[in-house]
Every structure is written in C-alpha cells, then in structure tokens.
Amino acid sequence: MDEQFEREQFLPLRKWLRENLHRHGRKFTPKETLQRITGKAEMDVEPYLWYLNAEFSGIYGLKQESNRDPNDSSDKL
C-alpha cells in the first residue's frame, strides 16, 4: 500500500476501511476493533514514536534514539 500512497492512490485503503472497519459501525468497542484489526488488545505506540524520531531528527538535528524499525521482527524471539 505504501507505493499506492506515494502515487496518491487511496482507493485500496478506502475499500479496506469500508470492508474491515466502517461496515461494522458501533458493533464493536474500540478495544474489540483494535483486537480484530491488529490482533493486539493494546495500542503499541512504538512504531509511531520511531517514525517521529526518524522524521524529525534530520529536520531539527536531533539525535536519533534508535535506528531499528519497530516493525522489523528479525531480532525478536
């Protein structure tokens, strides 16, 4: 989907949201929705923090805390 976003093609995302999220309305609680979509019961903020760190460290000359992408599971058991 990243390549599609770069080309400003959002129709696949819209279709996915309609099929997996919007059609259920208020049928599920936010926590249940998170569990159904991500497979996790709790929100993980680490990927977003990694993104912010990577994005703004270069702009503002900040020291990056880690170069490891939290979505990379190659070092996890």
C-alpha positions in Angstrom: 0.0 0.0 0.0 3.0 2.4 0.6 3.6 2.6 -3.2 0.0 3.4 -3.8 0.0 6.2 -1.2 3.1 7.6 -2.9 1.2 7.7 -6.1 -1.8 9.3 -4.2 -3.9 6.2 -4.9 -6.1 5.8 -1.9 -8.9 3.7 -3.3 -7.5 0.4 -1.9 -7.3 1.9 1.6 -10.9 3.2 1.2 -12.0 -0.2 0.1 -10.2 -1.9 3.0 -11.6 0.5 5.6 -15.1 0.0 4.2 -14.8 -3.8 4.3 -13.0 -4.1 7.7 -14.0 -1.1 9.7 -16.8 1.1 8.5 -19.3 -1.6 7.8 -19.3 -2.6 11.4 -20.3 0.8 12.7 -20.6 0.7 16.5 -21.0 -3.1 16.6 -17.7 -3.4 18.5 -16.0 -1.4 21.2 -12.8 0.5 20.2 -10.7 -2.2 22.0 -12.5 -5.0 20.2 -12.0 -3.2 16.9 -8.3 -2.9 17.6 -8.1 -6.6 18.5 -9.9 -7.6 15.3 -7.8 -5.5 13.0 -4.3 -5.7 14.6 -4.5 -8.9 16.6 -3.5 -7.0 19.7 -5.6 -5.9 22.6 -3.5 -2.9 23.4 -2.2 0.0 21.3 1.6 -0.1 20.6 2.9 3.5 20.2 6.5 2.4 19.5 6.1 2.4 15.7 4.7 5.9 15.7 7.5 7.1 18.1 10.1 5.5 15.8 8.5 7.3 12.8 8.5 10.7 14.6 12.1 10.2 15.7 13.3 9.3 12.2 11.3 12.1 10.5 12.2 15.0 12.8 15.8 14.1 13.8 17.1 15.1 10.4 15.0 18.2 10.2 15.9 19.6 13.6 19.3 18.0 14.0 18.2 15.8 16.9 20.0 12.6 17.9 18.1 9.5 16.8 17.5 7.2 19.8 17.5 4.1 17.7 17.9 3.1 14.0 15.9 -0.1 14.5 12.5 -0.1 12.8 10.0 -1.4 15.4 8.1 -3.2 12.6 11.2 -5.3 11.9 10.8 -8.5 13.9 14.0 -10.1 12.7 15.6 -9.8 16.2 12.5 -10.9 18.2 12.1 -14.4 19.5 
